[in-house]
Amino acid sequence: MTDYDGTLVPIRERPELALPGSDLLGAMRGLAGKKGVGLAVVSGRDADSLIKIVPVPGIYLAGCHGAEICCPGGVRLSAVDDKTIAPLLDLVAGRAMNCISGRNGFLVERKKAAVALHYRLAGRAEARKVLADFLAAVRLLAAEHNLQLVHGKKVIEVRPGVVNKGEAVRRLISLHPGHYPLYFGDDITDEDAFRAVQDRGLGILVGRRRVTAASGRLGRPRDVIRFLQIVSAQFRECVS
């Protein structure tokens, strides 16, 4: 199980620029669908977005931190009621748009089960001002409706309180109880997933050293790709 942005591919200025290379897709196809192996991408991106950018048959795609999981064969598992959450997220997105009106370097992303305010291209002082305004605008609404405010790498996200990568990982583990779970991630949002595998598997932080619940570390996304390639090769040797 692995995060996408910052883990499988380097983080880019805009999400649509972070596309997988042939080496990554080849490594994933080398593992996907093999007996005894389950492969999943657990991302803050929407599931439909993941389907487009990771066209690998036979894998699980957990979108929006696990709000929706697309299983091999086309079955979708949902953790939230879209009809209930949609009006609240529309309201949050509207307030985010008001906060960035007339300012450069910001992007409001209305996902299926979350709203993300990206500020990677904004100046530091401008970003602090906008984030303070946004938090003031949505904090009470979030508290009243069990919405969670989550800080990531140059992004703040509002999502249902019942949704996080830890819950997504637990659900994926329950689908394959005999497997040894591995989870790769780079961001603060991956800490819930690291804790979910802590007592039964291995969490691997990708990137710079920091305080983490992960028990291992790799330096960059290309190291994760190499890991997948090595495991795929070893798997072929074991079953041949």
N, C-alpha and C positions, 0 to 999 in steps of 0.2 A: 504494500500500500504506500502510495507516495503522493505528496503535494505536486503541483505543476509549476507555477511561477516561482522562480528562485531555487527550485529543486531539480526539476527536469530540464528547464530552460532558464537562461539568465533573465532577470527582471529588466523590462524595457520601459521607455518613457510612457508608452501607451500600451494597454493590454493586447490590442490587435497586432502589435509588432512582435510579440513573443510567440513565434511559431516553432514547431519541432523540426529538427533536421532529419535527414534520412538515417543517420546513425542511431538516433533515439527511437524512431519508428521501427527500425530493423531490430533493435534490441528488444523492444516490447513485443513485436510479432514473434520473436524467437522464444518467448516464454508463454505468451497468451494461449490459452486453451489446452495446454499440456496437462495430462493427468497428474494430479498431485501438486499442481501449482495454481494458485489464484492470484490474479493481478488486478489492482484497482488504482485509479487516480482519484484522490480526494482533494477537491479544490474549492476555492471561494467563487470560481466562475460558475455560471449556470450550466446545468447538465447539457442543454442543447448546444451551448457553445463548445463544450468538451467533445461532443460527438463530432463536430466539424473539424476541430483542430487535432484530435487524436483518433483518426480513423483506423482503429485496430480492433478487429472482431474478437470476441471471446473475453473481453475484459469488463470490469465494473467501472462505472463512472459516477462518482458521488459529487453532485454539483451543489453549489451554494452551501458549502461546509456540511453537506450531508442532508440538506432539506429534501433532496430528491436523489435517489440512487437508481441508475439505469443498469439493469442486470443483463448478462449475456442471454440472448433469446428475446429481448425486447420488453421484459417485465420491468415496470417502474414502481419503486417503493417511495412513498412520500411521508415526511415527518410533520408536515404542516397542512392546514386547510387553506388552500389558495384563495378561496372566496372570502374568508375571514381576514386574512392578512393583507390582501391586495389594497383595500382602501387605506389602511394605516400606512403602508409603504408608499402609496401615492402621496399621502400627506407629508411624509418625511422627505420624499424626493422634491416636492414643491418648496418646502422650507429650505432645503439645501440649495436649490436653484436661486432662491431669493438671496441667500447668503453670498453666492458667488457672482451675482449680477454685476456686470461692469468690471470684473476682475479677470486677469489672465492667469493661466497656469493651472486651472482647476478643471476637474471633470466629475460630473455626477453620473453614476452608473446605476440605473434602475434594473436590478436583477429580478428574477422570478420570486425570490424569497428574501431579498435584502436590498438595501440601498448603500452604495459605496461612494464616498467623497474622496477622490484622488487629488493629491496636491504635489505630485512629484516635480512638476514643472514650475511651481510657484516659488517666489522668494520666501525666505524664512520669516521675515516680519509679517508679510502679507498672509502667509499660511497660519501663523499664530492668531492673527485677528479673525480670519475666516473660521477657523476651528472653534475659537471661543464663541463666536456668534452662533455657529451651528449647534454646538453643545447646549447653549442657552435656549435655543429654539426647539430642541427635541427632547431635552432631558425629562421634563414632566410627562410628555406623551409616552416616552419609553417606560417610565416607571409605572404609569397607569395600565399599560398593555403588555407588560412583561417582554419588552424589547431590550436587546442587549447592545450596548455601545462597545465596539471592539476596535482597538488601535492596532494597525499593522504597519508595514513598511510604506511610509508616505501615503497612508490611506486610513480613513476611519469608516467603519461600517456599522450599520444598524440592521439587526436581524432578530428573528424570534428567539426568546430566551431558551427554548427547548432545543435549539439547533447549535451544534458545535462538532468539530472534527472528532472529538473523543466519542461522542454518541454514534457518529457514522462508523468509526472503526469498530466499536463494540457490535454494531449491527452486522458489519461485514464478517467479523470473527464468528458470530453466531451462525452464519451461513456455511462456514467451513470450520467446525469445532475441532477437527483433527489436525489442522494446519498450524505451523509455527509462524506467528505473525511478526512481520517486519514493517516498520513505518519510517519513511524518509520525509523530512520537512525542514524548512528554513526559518519560518516566521513564528511570531508569538502565538498566532492562531493554531500552530501545530503542537503547542504544548499540551493541549487536552488529549491529542492523539498519542503523544509520547507517554502520558500518564496511563492511558488506556491499555497500552501493551507492556507496561513496566514490569508487571508480575508474571507475565507469561511469554514474552517475546523480547524484541529488541527495537528500541527507538534510535534513529540515527539523525543527528543534526547536520544539516548541510550549510556550510559557510563559516563565518567567524566564531570563535569560541565565545560563549556567554553562559550565564547561569541557565540551566536547562534540566528538564526531566529525562532527556535522551541519555543513553548510556554509551553511545558511539558518535563519531563525527567523520564526515567527509568534507573536503575543502570547497568543492564547487560542483555544478551540475554535470560537467563532463566526467567527474569521478563516479557519479551515480550511474551514468550510462555505461561506464566501464564495468561497474559492479554487475549490472544487469547482463552484460555480455558474458562475463565470467561465469555467472550462475547458469545462464543458458547453455554454455559450453559444457559445464560440469554435469548438468542435468542430462544432456545427450549421452555423455560417457556412462553415466550411471544406468541408463535404461537400455543402452546398446548391448 
